[in-house]
Amino acid sequence: MLNIQDVHVNYGHVHALRGISLTVPKGKIVSLLGGNGAGKSTTLKTISRLIQPKKGLIEVEGKSMLKVNSSQIVKSGIIHCPENRRVFPLFTVQENLQIGAITRRNKHVKKDLERVYHYFPRLKERIHQKAGTLSGGEQQMLAIGRSLMGDPKLLLLDEPSLGIAPILVKEIFEIIKRINKEGTSILLVEQNANMALDISDYSYVLENGCIALEGKSKELKENDEVRRLYLGG
């Protein structure tokens, strides 16, 4: 599905990504772990073409993404759900979801809207409520729902548990698993390493813009270094 090879990104004189390579197979969840400033969000922004890489290869389904812009990325089925939710606070829940489908002109939009409400019944209960009045957890649900309205083949999820009450985190991660089981590939950036390793098939650990470790998520969860640095054990 997604293939990244030897990608380098600079922020001015800062070498933010230093030749990272990773893949997201079709139908799988791949997690990207690491501390603050490791380059996780930069990786997602580079894939979605919000940042231009200095060098490297980015392919989706065998097609190069280096010469397309961010709007073309969305139309190709790569949808980025950013960190800190970033809903439109003065728009209602339904208006936010409709914005997610703005590039689509097909008969399945209404069906997908109902699918989002099926995943997130709380949103249906608040359909006419302004997004800025929702709780943090509800806003995260809305941000994910808005991303699903773009009909993603590949969903880039950036820190979905950030600032969310633990009981809602568990609920959101269960829904992420359901979304994947219904056919959407996912690249997950997540601070909660335990949760990320539990739901993903394969994981990469970023340190200072480089891939420091990679492997099957179940195996990494038993890795002593990963346990010491990210799992509190």
C-alpha positions as CSV (number, residue, x, y, z in Angstrom):
1,M,0.0,0.0,0.0
2,L,2.5,2.6,1.2
3,N,6.3,2.4,0.5
4,I,8.7,4.9,1.9
5,Q,12.4,4.6,1.1
6,D,15.4,6.8,2.3
7,V,13.3,9.9,3.0
8,H,15.1,13.0,4.3
9,V,13.4,16.1,5.5
10,N,15.0,19.4,6.6
11,Y,13.5,22.2,8.7
12,G,15.9,24.9,7.9
13,H,19.2,23.7,9.2
14,V,17.6,20.9,11.2
15,H,17.7,17.4,9.7
16,A,14.3,16.2,10.9
17,L,14.1,12.9,9.0
18,R,17.4,11.1,8.3
19,G,16.7,8.5,5.6
20,I,13.7,6.7,7.0
21,S,12.2,3.7,5.2
22,L,8.9,2.0,6.1
23,T,6.0,0.2,4.5
24,V,2.3,-0.2,5.3
25,P,0.9,-3.3,3.7
26,K,-2.7,-3.2,2.4
27,G,-5.3,-3.9,5.1
28,K,-2.8,-3.6,8.0
29,I,-2.2,-1.3,11.0
30,V,1.3,-0.1,11.3
31,S,2.3,2.0,14.3
32,L,5.1,4.6,14.5
33,L,6.4,5.1,18.0
34,G,9.0,7.4,19.6
35,G,9.6,10.3,21.9
36,N,8.7,14.0,21.4
37,G,10.7,15.4,18.5
38,A,11.6,12.0,17.1
39,G,10.0,12.8,13.7
40,K,6.7,11.0,13.9
41,S,4.3,13.8,12.9
42,T,6.8,15.0,10.4
43,T,6.6,11.6,8.7
44,L,2.8,11.9,8.4
45,K,3.0,15.5,7.1
46,T,5.6,14.4,4.5
47,I,3.4,11.5,3.3
48,S,0.4,13.9,3.0
49,R,2.6,16.4,1.1
50,L,2.3,19.2,3.7
51,I,6.1,19.0,3.8
52,Q,8.5,18.5,0.9
53,P,11.2,15.9,1.4
54,K,14.7,16.8,0.4
55,K,15.2,13.3,-1.1
56,G,13.7,9.8,-1.0
57,L,10.9,7.7,-2.4
58,I,7.2,7.8,-1.4
59,E,4.9,5.4,-3.3
60,V,1.2,4.5,-2.8
61,E,0.1,1.3,-4.7
62,G,3.2,1.6,-6.8
63,K,2.7,5.2,-7.8
64,S,5.1,8.0,-6.8
65,M,3.6,10.7,-4.6
66,L,6.5,13.1,-4.9
67,K,5.1,15.3,-7.6
68,V,1.5,15.6,-6.4
69,N,0.1,18.2,-4.0
70,S,-1.8,17.7,-0.8
71,S,-5.3,18.0,-2.5
72,Q,-4.3,15.3,-5.0
73,I,-3.2,13.1,-2.1
74,V,-6.6,13.4,-0.5
75,K,-8.3,12.5,-3.8
76,S,-6.0,9.5,-4.1
77,G,-7.4,8.1,-0.9
78,I,-4.7,9.1,1.6
79,I,-6.4,11.0,4.5
80,H,-4.5,12.7,7.3
81,C,-6.2,13.0,10.7
82,P,-3.9,15.5,12.4
83,E,-2.7,15.9,16.0
84,N,-4.8,18.0,18.4
85,R,-8.1,17.2,16.4
86,R,-8.4,20.6,14.7
87,V,-12.2,20.5,14.2
88,F,-14.0,23.6,12.9
89,P,-15.3,24.9,16.2
90,L,-18.1,27.2,14.9
91,F,-19.5,24.5,12.6
92,T,-21.9,21.8,13.7
93,V,-21.0,18.1,14.0
94,Q,-22.7,17.4,10.7
95,E,-21.1,20.3,8.9
96,N,-17.7,19.2,10.0
97,L,-18.4,15.7,8.6
98,Q,-19.7,17.1,5.4
99,I,-16.5,19.1,5.0
100,G,-14.6,15.8,5.1
101,A,-16.4,14.7,2.0
102,I,-15.9,17.9,0.1
103,T,-13.8,16.3,-2.7
104,R,-16.4,13.5,-3.3
105,R,-19.3,13.7,-5.7
106,N,-20.8,10.2,-5.4
107,K,-23.9,8.5,-4.0
108,H,-22.0,6.8,-1.2
109,V,-21.5,10.0,0.8
110,K,-24.8,9.6,2.7
111,K,-24.1,6.0,3.4
112,D,-20.6,6.9,4.8
113,L,-22.2,9.5,7.0
114,E,-24.5,6.9,8.5
115,R,-21.4,4.6,8.9
116,V,-19.7,7.4,10.9
117,Y,-22.7,7.8,13.1
118,H,-22.8,4.0,13.6
119,Y,-19.1,4.1,14.8
120,F,-19.7,7.1,17.0
121,P,-23.3,7.2,18.3
122,R,-22.4,10.2,20.5
123,L,-21.9,12.3,17.3
124,K,-25.4,11.4,16.1
125,E,-26.8,12.6,19.4
126,R,-25.0,15.9,18.9
127,I,-25.6,16.3,15.2
128,H,-26.6,20.0,15.4
129,Q,-24.2,20.9,18.2
130,K,-21.2,23.2,17.4
131,A,-17.9,21.3,17.4
132,G,-16.2,23.7,19.7
133,T,-18.7,22.8,22.5
134,L,-17.9,19.1,22.4
135,S,-15.6,17.4,25.0
136,G,-12.0,16.6,23.9
137,G,-12.9,12.9,23.4
138,E,-15.9,13.8,21.3
139,Q,-13.9,16.2,19.2
140,Q,-11.4,13.4,18.6
141,M,-14.3,11.1,17.4
142,L,-15.4,13.9,15.1
143,A,-11.9,14.4,13.7
144,I,-11.7,10.6,12.9
145,G,-15.2,10.7,11.5
146,R,-14.4,13.6,9.3
147,S,-11.4,11.7,8.0
148,L,-13.5,8.7,7.2
149,M,-15.8,10.9,5.1
150,G,-12.9,11.2,2.7
151,D,-13.3,7.5,2.0
152,P,-9.6,6.7,2.8
153,K,-7.7,3.7,1.5
154,L,-4.9,4.7,3.9
155,L,-5.7,6.7,7.1
156,L,-2.8,8.6,8.7
157,L,-3.8,8.9,12.4
158,D,-1.7,11.3,14.5
159,E,-1.9,10.9,18.3
160,P,-5.7,9.9,18.6
161,S,-5.4,9.4,22.4
162,L,-3.7,12.8,23.2
163,G,-5.6,14.6,26.0
164,I,-8.4,12.1,26.1
165,A,-9.9,10.4,29.2
166,P,-8.7,6.8,29.5
167,I,-12.2,5.3,29.2
168,L,-12.7,7.1,25.8
169,V,-9.2,6.1,24.6
170,K,-10.2,2.5,24.9
171,E,-13.4,3.2,23.0
172,I,-11.7,5.1,20.2
173,F,-9.0,2.3,19.8
174,E,-11.7,-0.3,19.5
175,I,-13.3,1.7,16.7
176,I,-9.9,2.1,15.0
177,K,-9.7,-1.7,15.0
178,R,-13.1,-1.9,13.4
179,I,-12.2,0.6,10.8
180,N,-9.2,-1.5,9.8
181,K,-11.1,-4.7,9.8
182,E,-13.5,-3.2,7.3
183,G,-10.7,-2.6,4.8
184,T,-8.9,0.7,5.7
185,S,-5.1,0.5,6.0
186,I,-3.8,2.7,8.9
187,L,-0.5,4.3,9.8
188,L,-0.8,5.2,13.5
189,V,1.4,7.7,15.4
190,E,0.7,7.3,19.1
191,Q,2.1,8.3,22.4
192,N,0.4,5.4,24.2
193,A,2.8,2.7,23.1
194,N,1.0,-0.1,24.9
195,M,-2.3,0.6,23.0
196,A,-0.5,1.1,19.7
197,L,1.4,-2.2,20.0
198,D,-1.8,-4.0,21.0
199,I,-3.8,-3.1,17.9
200,S,-1.1,-2.9,15.2
201,D,0.5,-5.6,13.1
202,Y,3.9,-4.1,12.7
203,S,5.7,-1.2,14.4
204,Y,8.6,1.2,13.9
205,V,10.4,3.1,16.6
206,L,11.8,6.5,15.6
207,E,14.7,8.2,17.4
208,N,16.2,11.5,16.2
209,G,14.7,11.2,12.8
210,C,15.9,7.6,12.2
211,I,14.3,4.2,12.5
212,A,15.9,2.7,15.6
213,L,13.9,-0.5,15.8
214,E,11.2,-2.3,13.8
215,G,9.4,-5.5,14.0
216,K,6.1,-7.3,14.6
217,S,4.2,-5.4,17.3
218,K,3.8,-8.5,19.5
219,E,7.6,-9.0,19.4
220,L,8.5,-5.4,20.0
221,K,6.2,-5.4,23.1
222,E,8.5,-8.1,24.6
223,N,11.7,-6.2,23.6
224,D,13.6,-5.1,26.7
225,E,14.6,-1.8,25.2
226,V,11.1,-0.9,24.1
227,R,9.7,-2.0,27.5
228,R,12.2,0.2,29.3
229,L,11.8,3.3,27.1
230,Y,8.1,3.3,26.2
231,L,6.2,0.8,28.3
232,G,7.4,1.7,31.8
233,G,8.8,-1.8,32.4
